[in-house]
Amino acid sequence: MDLVFLDPLYYLQLPKMDLIRWKQNNVVVAVRDEWDRFSSFDQYDEFMTSVLNQVKRVLKKTGTLRVI
């Protein structure tokens, strides 16, 4: 593969309170969906390491990885 574009899971586990952006004056919405739940940062890191290892496996040596 020449290019891999990766938009990984956020693991945006915010407290159960309203966090308000001060300039935009709107509430930050936490991700509470099942697909984005991990028991710890270590579990999230393991998942992302696995994903990146698969990217490395298929990406050409001259390829590009874009992560947002």
mmCIF file as gemmi writes it, N, C-alpha and C atoms, coordinates in Angstrom:
data_model
loop_
_atom_site.group_PDB
_atom_site.id
_atom_site.type_symbol
_atom_site.label_atom_id
_atom_site.label_alt_id
_atom_site.label_comp_id
_atom_site.label_asym_id
_atom_site.label_entity_id
_atom_site.label_seq_id
_atom_site.pdbx_PDB_ins_code
_atom_site.Cartn_x
_atom_site.Cartn_y
_atom_site.Cartn_z
_atom_site.occupancy
_atom_site.B_iso_or_equiv
_atom_site.pdbx_formal_charge
_atom_site.auth_seq_id
_atom_site.auth_asym_id
_atom_site.pdbx_PDB_model_num
ATOM 1 N N . MET Axp A 1 ? 0.833 -1.173 0 1 0 ? 1 A 1
ATOM 2 C CA . MET Axp A 1 ? 0 0 0 1 0 ? 1 A 1
ATOM 3 C C . MET Axp A 1 ? 0.878 1.237 0 1 0 ? 1 A 1
ATOM 4 N N . ASP Axp A 2 ? 0.458 2.245 -0.717 1 0 ? 2 A 1
ATOM 5 C CA . ASP Axp A 2 ? 1.211 3.497 -0.787 1 0 ? 2 A 1
ATOM 6 C C . ASP Axp A 2 ? 0.799 4.491 0.289 1 0 ? 2 A 1
ATOM 7 N N . LEU Axp A 3 ? -0.479 4.452 0.682 1 0 ? 3 A 1
ATOM 8 C CA . LEU Axp A 3 ? -0.991 5.419 1.648 1 0 ? 3 A 1
ATOM 9 C C . LEU Axp A 3 ? -1.973 4.735 2.58 1 0 ? 3 A 1
ATOM 10 N N . VAL Axp A 4 ? -1.82 4.999 3.872 1 0 ? 4 A 1
ATOM 11 C CA . VAL Axp A 4 ? -2.801 4.57 4.87 1 0 ? 4 A 1
ATOM 12 C C . VAL Axp A 4 ? -3.239 5.822 5.608 1 0 ? 4 A 1
ATOM 13 N N . PHE Axp A 5 ? -4.54 6.031 5.654 1 0 ? 5 A 1
ATOM 14 C CA . PHE Axp A 5 ? -5.135 7.152 6.389 1 0 ? 5 A 1
ATOM 15 C C . PHE Axp A 5 ? -5.847 6.551 7.582 1 0 ? 5 A 1
ATOM 16 N N . LEU Axp A 6 ? -5.449 6.928 8.786 1 0 ? 6 A 1
ATOM 17 C CA . LEU Axp A 6 ? -5.966 6.311 10 1 0 ? 6 A 1
ATOM 18 C C . LEU Axp A 6 ? -6.643 7.351 10.876 1 0 ? 6 A 1
ATOM 19 N N . ASP Axp A 7 ? -7.892 7.099 11.177 1 0 ? 7 A 1
ATOM 20 C CA . ASP Axp A 7 ? -8.654 7.935 12.1 1 0 ? 7 A 1
ATOM 21 C C . ASP Axp A 7 ? -9.007 7.036 13.29 1 0 ? 7 A 1
ATOM 22 N N . PRO Axp A 8 ? -8.084 6.915 14.256 1 0 ? 8 A 1
ATOM 23 C CA . PRO Axp A 8 ? -8.275 5.932 15.316 1 0 ? 8 A 1
ATOM 24 C C . PRO Axp A 8 ? -9.396 6.294 16.283 1 0 ? 8 A 1
ATOM 25 N N . LEU Axp A 9 ? -9.768 5.303 17.071 1 0 ? 9 A 1
ATOM 26 C CA . LEU Axp A 9 ? -10.743 5.53 18.13 1 0 ? 9 A 1
ATOM 27 C C . LEU Axp A 9 ? -10.211 6.612 19.052 1 0 ? 9 A 1
ATOM 28 N N . TYR Axp A 10 ? -11.1 7.387 19.609 1 0 ? 10 A 1
ATOM 29 C CA . TYR Axp A 10 ? -10.684 8.535 20.406 1 0 ? 10 A 1
ATOM 30 C C . TYR Axp A 10 ? -10.306 8.175 21.839 1 0 ? 10 A 1
ATOM 31 N N . TYR Axp A 11 ? -10.971 7.193 22.396 1 0 ? 11 A 1
ATOM 32 C CA . TYR Axp A 11 ? -10.866 6.888 23.825 1 0 ? 11 A 1
ATOM 33 C C . TYR Axp A 11 ? -11.085 8.165 24.622 1 0 ? 11 A 1
ATOM 34 N N . LEU Axp A 12 ? -12.158 8.864 24.287 1 0 ? 12 A 1
ATOM 35 C CA . LEU Axp A 12 ? -12.493 10.14 24.91 1 0 ? 12 A 1
ATOM 36 C C . LEU Axp A 12 ? -13.398 9.868 26.111 1 0 ? 12 A 1
ATOM 37 N N . GLN Axp A 13 ? -12.793 9.4 27.166 1 0 ? 13 A 1
ATOM 38 C CA . GLN Axp A 13 ? -13.528 9.064 28.377 1 0 ? 13 A 1
ATOM 39 C C . GLN Axp A 13 ? -13.536 10.275 29.294 1 0 ? 13 A 1
ATOM 40 N N . LEU Axp A 14 ? -14.519 11.111 29.14 1 0 ? 14 A 1
ATOM 41 C CA . LEU Axp A 14 ? -14.61 12.327 29.941 1 0 ? 14 A 1
ATOM 42 C C . LEU Axp A 14 ? -15.448 12.077 31.19 1 0 ? 14 A 1
ATOM 43 N N . PRO Axp A 15 ? -15.25 12.889 32.22 1 0 ? 15 A 1
ATOM 44 C CA . PRO Axp A 15 ? -16.074 12.756 33.426 1 0 ? 15 A 1
ATOM 45 C C . PRO Axp A 15 ? -17.547 12.981 33.104 1 0 ? 15 A 1
ATOM 46 N N . LYS Axp A 16 ? -18.403 12.47 33.959 1 0 ? 16 A 1
ATOM 47 C CA . LYS Axp A 16 ? -19.845 12.625 33.727 1 0 ? 16 A 1
ATOM 48 C C . LYS Axp A 16 ? -20.301 13.991 34.225 1 0 ? 16 A 1
ATOM 49 N N . MET Axp A 17 ? -19.723 15.006 33.626 1 0 ? 17 A 1
ATOM 50 C CA . MET Axp A 17 ? -20.097 16.382 33.934 1 0 ? 17 A 1
ATOM 51 C C . MET Axp A 17 ? -19.978 17.179 32.647 1 0 ? 17 A 1
ATOM 52 N N . ASP Axp A 18 ? -20.624 18.301 32.599 1 0 ? 18 A 1
ATOM 53 C CA . ASP Axp A 18 ? -20.549 19.135 31.406 1 0 ? 18 A 1
ATOM 54 C C . ASP Axp A 18 ? -19.232 19.895 31.375 1 0 ? 18 A 1
ATOM 55 N N . LEU Axp A 19 ? -18.475 19.691 30.325 1 0 ? 19 A 1
ATOM 56 C CA . LEU Axp A 19 ? -17.258 20.455 30.092 1 0 ? 19 A 1
ATOM 57 C C . LEU Axp A 19 ? -17.56 21.458 28.992 1 0 ? 19 A 1
ATOM 58 N N . ILE Axp A 20 ? -17.482 22.714 29.305 1 0 ? 20 A 1
ATOM 59 C CA . ILE Axp A 20 ? -17.883 23.755 28.362 1 0 ? 20 A 1
ATOM 60 C C . ILE Axp A 20 ? -16.649 24.432 27.771 1 0 ? 20 A 1
ATOM 61 N N . ARG Axp A 21 ? -16.612 24.468 26.447 1 0 ? 21 A 1
ATOM 62 C CA . ARG Axp A 21 ? -15.541 25.198 25.76 1 0 ? 21 A 1
ATOM 63 C C . ARG Axp A 21 ? -15.772 26.676 25.997 1 0 ? 21 A 1
ATOM 64 N N . TRP Axp A 22 ? -14.778 27.333 26.51 1 0 ? 22 A 1
ATOM 65 C CA . TRP Axp A 22 ? -15.004 28.717 26.925 1 0 ? 22 A 1
ATOM 66 C C . TRP Axp A 22 ? -15.174 29.678 25.767 1 0 ? 22 A 1
ATOM 67 N N . LYS Axp A 23 ? -14.483 29.487 24.644 1 0 ? 23 A 1
ATOM 68 C CA . LYS Axp A 23 ? -14.649 30.433 23.525 1 0 ? 23 A 1
ATOM 69 C C . LYS Axp A 23 ? -15.918 30.149 22.729 1 0 ? 23 A 1
ATOM 70 N N . GLN Axp A 24 ? -16.207 28.87 22.479 1 0 ? 24 A 1
ATOM 71 C CA . GLN Axp A 24 ? -17.378 28.525 21.672 1 0 ? 24 A 1
ATOM 72 C C . GLN Axp A 24 ? -18.65 28.466 22.507 1 0 ? 24 A 1
ATOM 73 N N . ASN Axp A 25 ? -18.497 28.361 23.819 1 0 ? 25 A 1
ATOM 74 C CA . ASN Axp A 25 ? -19.626 28.278 24.74 1 0 ? 25 A 1
ATOM 75 C C . ASN Axp A 25 ? -20.544 27.102 24.399 1 0 ? 25 A 1
ATOM 76 N N . ASN Axp A 26 ? -19.935 25.945 24.083 1 0 ? 26 A 1
ATOM 77 C CA . ASN Axp A 26 ? -20.735 24.747 23.862 1 0 ? 26 A 1
ATOM 78 C C . ASN Axp A 26 ? -20.129 23.598 24.662 1 0 ? 26 A 1
ATOM 79 N N . VAL Axp A 27 ? -20.886 22.532 24.818 1 0 ? 27 A 1
ATOM 80 C CA . VAL Axp A 27 ? -20.5 21.42 25.669 1 0 ? 27 A 1
ATOM 81 C C . VAL Axp A 27 ? -19.705 20.392 24.861 1 0 ? 27 A 1
ATOM 82 N N . VAL Axp A 28 ? -18.614 19.915 25.454 1 0 ? 28 A 1
ATOM 83 C CA . VAL Axp A 28 ? -17.838 18.834 24.859 1 0 ? 28 A 1
ATOM 84 C C . VAL Axp A 28 ? -18.573 17.528 25.156 1 0 ? 28 A 1
ATOM 85 N N . VAL Axp A 29 ? -18.858 16.762 24.119 1 0 ? 29 A 1
ATOM 86 C CA . VAL Axp A 29 ? -19.617 15.526 24.298 1 0 ? 29 A 1
ATOM 87 C C . VAL Axp A 29 ? -18.64 14.346 24.342 1 0 ? 29 A 1
ATOM 88 N N . ALA Axp A 30 ? -18.676 13.618 25.437 1 0 ? 30 A 1
ATOM 89 C CA . ALA Axp A 30 ? -17.823 12.442 25.573 1 0 ? 30 A 1
ATOM 90 C C . ALA Axp A 30 ? -18.36 11.31 24.7 1 0 ? 30 A 1
ATOM 91 N N . VAL Axp A 31 ? -17.444 10.455 24.278 1 0 ? 31 A 1
ATOM 92 C CA . VAL Axp A 31 ? -17.847 9.269 23.524 1 0 ? 31 A 1
ATOM 93 C C . VAL Axp A 31 ? -18.139 8.166 24.533 1 0 ? 31 A 1
ATOM 94 N N . ARG Axp A 32 ? -19.366 7.685 24.526 1 0 ? 32 A 1
ATOM 95 C CA . ARG Axp A 32 ? -19.756 6.649 25.474 1 0 ? 32 A 1
ATOM 96 C C . ARG Axp A 32 ? -20.228 5.378 24.752 1 0 ? 32 A 1
ATOM 97 N N . ASP Axp A 33 ? -19.941 5.301 23.448 1 0 ? 33 A 1
ATOM 98 C CA . ASP Axp A 33 ? -20.36 4.137 22.676 1 0 ? 33 A 1
ATOM 99 C C . ASP Axp A 33 ? -19.494 2.935 23.008 1 0 ? 33 A 1
ATOM 100 N N . GLU Axp A 34 ? -20.052 1.759 22.833 1 0 ? 34 A 1
ATOM 101 C CA . GLU Axp A 34 ? -19.358 0.512 23.166 1 0 ? 34 A 1
ATOM 102 C C . GLU Axp A 34 ? -18.055 0.35 22.387 1 0 ? 34 A 1
ATOM 103 N N . TRP Axp A 35 ? -18.024 0.776 21.134 1 0 ? 35 A 1
ATOM 104 C CA . TRP Axp A 35 ? -16.837 0.59 20.302 1 0 ? 35 A 1
ATOM 105 C C . TRP Axp A 35 ? -15.646 1.398 20.79 1 0 ? 35 A 1
ATOM 106 N N . ASP Axp A 36 ? -15.874 2.377 21.657 1 0 ? 36 A 1
ATOM 107 C CA . ASP Axp A 36 ? -14.792 3.233 22.123 1 0 ? 36 A 1
ATOM 108 C C . ASP Axp A 36 ? -14.527 3.075 23.621 1 0 ? 36 A 1
ATOM 109 N N . ARG Axp A 37 ? -14.869 1.914 24.16 1 0 ? 37 A 1
ATOM 110 C CA . ARG Axp A 37 ? -14.642 1.673 25.584 1 0 ? 37 A 1
ATOM 111 C C . ARG Axp A 37 ? -13.462 0.741 25.782 1 0 ? 37 A 1
ATOM 112 N N . PHE Axp A 38 ? -12.585 1.166 26.647 1 0 ? 38 A 1
ATOM 113 C CA . PHE Axp A 38 ? -11.435 0.367 27.03 1 0 ? 38 A 1
ATOM 114 C C . PHE Axp A 38 ? -11.352 0.409 28.551 1 0 ? 38 A 1
ATOM 115 N N . SER Axp A 39 ? -10.834 -0.64 29.128 1 0 ? 39 A 1
ATOM 116 C CA . SER Axp A 39 ? -10.775 -0.691 30.591 1 0 ? 39 A 1
ATOM 117 C C . SER Axp A 39 ? -9.654 0.167 31.157 1 0 ? 39 A 1
ATOM 118 N N . SER Axp A 40 ? -8.67 0.511 30.324 1 0 ? 40 A 1
ATOM 119 C CA . SER Axp A 40 ? -7.534 1.303 30.804 1 0 ? 40 A 1
ATOM 120 C C . SER Axp A 40 ? -6.789 1.892 29.607 1 0 ? 40 A 1
ATOM 121 N N . PHE Axp A 41 ? -5.889 2.804 29.909 1 0 ? 41 A 1
ATOM 122 C CA . PHE Axp A 41 ? -5.033 3.346 28.855 1 0 ? 41 A 1
ATOM 123 C C . PHE Axp A 41 ? -4.122 2.256 28.301 1 0 ? 41 A 1
ATOM 124 N N . ASP Axp A 42 ? -3.706 1.329 29.156 1 0 ? 42 A 1
ATOM 125 C CA . ASP Axp A 42 ? -2.868 0.218 28.687 1 0 ? 42 A 1
ATOM 126 C C . ASP Axp A 42 ? -3.595 -0.616 27.642 1 0 ? 42 A 1
ATOM 127 N N . GLN Axp A 43 ? -4.877 -0.896 27.871 1 0 ? 43 A 1
ATOM 128 C CA . GLN Axp A 43 ? -5.651 -1.673 26.901 1 0 ? 43 A 1
ATOM 129 C C . GLN Axp A 43 ? -5.792 -0.894 25.59 1 0 ? 43 A 1
ATOM 130 N N . TYR Axp A 44 ? -6.017 0.407 25.681 1 0 ? 44 A 1
ATOM 131 C CA . TYR Axp A 44 ? -6.105 1.249 24.485 1 0 ? 44 A 1
ATOM 132 C C . TYR Axp A 44 ? -4.769 1.238 23.737 1 0 ? 44 A 1
ATOM 133 N N . ASP Axp A 45 ? -3.669 1.373 24.479 1 0 ? 45 A 1
ATOM 134 C CA . ASP Axp A 45 ? -2.337 1.35 23.86 1 0 ? 45 A 1
ATOM 135 C C . ASP Axp A 45 ? -2.075 0.022 23.159 1 0 ? 45 A 1
ATOM 136 N N . GLU Axp A 46 ? -2.475 -1.072 23.776 1 0 ? 46 A 1
ATOM 137 C CA . GLU Axp A 46 ? -2.306 -2.39 23.154 1 0 ? 46 A 1
ATOM 138 C C . GLU Axp A 46 ? -3.096 -2.479 21.854 1 0 ? 46 A 1
ATOM 139 N N . PHE Axp A 47 ? -4.324 -1.974 21.874 1 0 ? 47 A 1
ATOM 140 C CA . PHE Axp A 47 ? -5.164 -1.985 20.679 1 0 ? 47 A 1
ATOM 141 C C . PHE Axp A 47 ? -4.505 -1.174 19.559 1 0 ? 47 A 1
ATOM 142 N N . MET Axp A 48 ? -4.064 0.052 19.896 1 0 ? 48 A 1
ATOM 143 C CA . MET Axp A 48 ? -3.464 0.906 18.878 1 0 ? 48 A 1
ATOM 144 C C . MET Axp A 48 ? -2.134 0.336 18.377 1 0 ? 48 A 1
ATOM 145 N N . THR Axp A 49 ? -1.377 -0.286 19.24 1 0 ? 49 A 1
ATOM 146 C CA . THR Axp A 49 ? -0.133 -0.935 18.816 1 0 ? 49 A 1
ATOM 147 C C . THR Axp A 49 ? -0.424 -2.038 17.82 1 0 ? 49 A 1
ATOM 148 N N . SER Axp A 50 ? -1.471 -2.796 18.075 1 0 ? 50 A 1
ATOM 149 C CA . SER Axp A 50 ? -1.876 -3.859 17.155 1 0 ? 50 A 1
ATOM 150 C C . SER Axp A 50 ? -2.278 -3.279 15.794 1 0 ? 50 A 1
ATOM 151 N N . VAL Axp A 51 ? -3.048 -2.211 15.811 1 0 ? 51 A 1
ATOM 152 C CA . VAL Axp A 51 ? -3.473 -1.56 14.569 1 0 ? 51 A 1
ATOM 153 C C . VAL Axp A 51 ? -2.249 -1.061 13.795 1 0 ? 51 A 1
ATOM 154 N N . LEU Axp A 52 ? -1.334 -0.391 14.482 1 0 ? 52 A 1
ATOM 155 C CA . LEU Axp A 52 ? -0.16 0.161 13.811 1 0 ? 52 A 1
ATOM 156 C C . LEU Axp A 52 ? 0.764 -0.942 13.292 1 0 ? 52 A 1
ATOM 157 N N . ASN Axp A 53 ? 0.834 -2.057 13.988 1 0 ? 53 A 1
ATOM 158 C CA . ASN Axp A 53 ? 1.625 -3.185 13.487 1 0 ? 53 A 1
ATOM 159 C C . ASN Axp A 53 ? 1.041 -3.726 12.187 1 0 ? 53 A 1
ATOM 160 N N . GLN Axp A 54 ? -0.275 -3.76 12.071 1 0 ? 54 A 1
ATOM 161 C CA . GLN Axp A 54 ? -0.912 -4.211 10.835 1 0 ? 54 A 1
ATOM 162 C C . GLN Axp A 54 ? -0.672 -3.21 9.701 1 0 ? 54 A 1
ATOM 163 N N . VAL Axp A 55 ? -0.71 -1.918 10.04 1 0 ? 55 A 1
ATOM 164 C CA . VAL Axp A 55 ? -0.408 -0.895 9.033 1 0 ? 55 A 1
ATOM 165 C C . VAL Axp A 55 ? 1.02 -1.083 8.539 1 0 ? 55 A 1
ATOM 166 N N . LYS Axp A 56 ? 1.948 -1.28 9.46 1 0 ? 56 A 1
ATOM 167 C CA . LYS Axp A 56 ? 3.356 -1.478 9.093 1 0 ? 56 A 1
ATOM 168 C C . LYS Axp A 56 ? 3.517 -2.696 8.18 1 0 ? 56 A 1
ATOM 169 N N . ARG Axp A 57 ? 2.716 -3.719 8.44 1 0 ? 57 A 1
ATOM 170 C CA . ARG Axp A 57 ? 2.801 -4.95 7.66 1 0 ? 57 A 1
ATOM 171 C C . ARG Axp A 57 ? 2.426 -4.722 6.2 1 0 ? 57 A 1
ATOM 172 N N . VAL Axp A 58 ? 1.431 -3.879 5.941 1 0 ? 58 A 1
ATOM 173 C CA . VAL Axp A 58 ? 0.926 -3.714 4.573 1 0 ? 58 A 1
ATOM 174 C C . VAL Axp A 58 ? 1.463 -2.472 3.86 1 0 ? 58 A 1
ATOM 175 N N . LEU Axp A 59 ? 2.059 -1.548 4.61 1 0 ? 59 A 1
ATOM 176 C CA . LEU Axp A 59 ? 2.524 -0.295 4.015 1 0 ? 59 A 1
ATOM 177 C C . LEU Axp A 59 ? 3.89 -0.495 3.355 1 0 ? 59 A 1
ATOM 178 N N . LYS Axp A 60 ? 4.022 0.007 2.139 1 0 ? 60 A 1
ATOM 179 C CA . LYS Axp A 60 ? 5.311 -0.05 1.453 1 0 ? 60 A 1
ATOM 180 C C . LYS Axp A 60 ? 6.344 0.765 2.237 1 0 ? 60 A 1
ATOM 181 N N . LYS Axp A 61 ? 7.603 0.422 2.074 1 0 ? 61 A 1
ATOM 182 C CA . LYS Axp A 61 ? 8.663 1.169 2.758 1 0 ? 61 A 1
ATOM 183 C C . LYS Axp A 61 ? 8.677 2.628 2.375 1 0 ? 61 A 1
ATOM 184 N N . THR Axp A 62 ? 8.224 2.93 1.176 1 0 ? 62 A 1
ATOM 185 C CA . THR Axp A 62 ? 8.16 4.325 0.718 1 0 ? 62 A 1
ATOM 186 C C . THR Axp A 62 ? 6.762 4.905 0.888 1 0 ? 62 A 1
ATOM 187 N N . GLY Axp A 63 ? 5.88 4.172 1.568 1 0 ? 63 A 1
ATOM 188 C CA . GLY Axp A 63 ? 4.5 4.622 1.747 1 0 ? 63 A 1
ATOM 189 C C . GLY Axp A 63 ? 4.369 5.71 2.794 1 0 ? 63 A 1
ATOM 190 N N . THR Axp A 64 ? 3.158 6.202 2.916 1 0 ? 64 A 1
ATOM 191 C CA . THR Axp A 64 ? 2.849 7.29 3.849 1 0 ? 64 A 1
ATOM 192 C C . THR Axp A 64 ? 1.733 6.863 4.776 1 0 ? 64 A 1
ATOM 193 N N . LEU Axp A 65 ? 1.902 7.184 6.057 1 0 ? 65 A 1
ATOM 194 C CA . LEU Axp A 65 ? 0.858 6.954 7.06 1 0 ? 65 A 1
ATOM 195 C C . LEU Axp A 65 ? 0.39 8.326 7.546 1 0 ? 65 A 1
ATOM 196 N N . ARG Axp A 66 ? -0.882 8.585 7.428 1 0 ? 66 A 1
ATOM 197 C CA . ARG Axp A 66 ? -1.488 9.825 7.927 1 0 ? 66 A 1
ATOM 198 C C . ARG Axp A 66 ? -2.43 9.448 9.073 1 0 ? 66 A 1
ATOM 199 N N . VAL Axp A 67 ? -2.21 10.037 10.23 1 0 ? 67 A 1
ATOM 200 C CA . VAL Axp A 67 ? -3.052 9.768 11.404 1 0 ? 67 A 1
ATOM 201 C C . VAL Axp A 67 ? -3.634 11.098 11.874 1 0 ? 67 A 1
ATOM 202 N N . ILE Axp A 68 ? -4.95 11.102 12.06 1 0 ? 68 A 1
ATOM 203 C CA . ILE Axp A 68 ? -5.571 12.316 12.61 1 0 ? 68 A 1
ATOM 204 C C . ILE Axp A 68 ? -6.113 12.015 13.976 1 0 ? 68 A 1
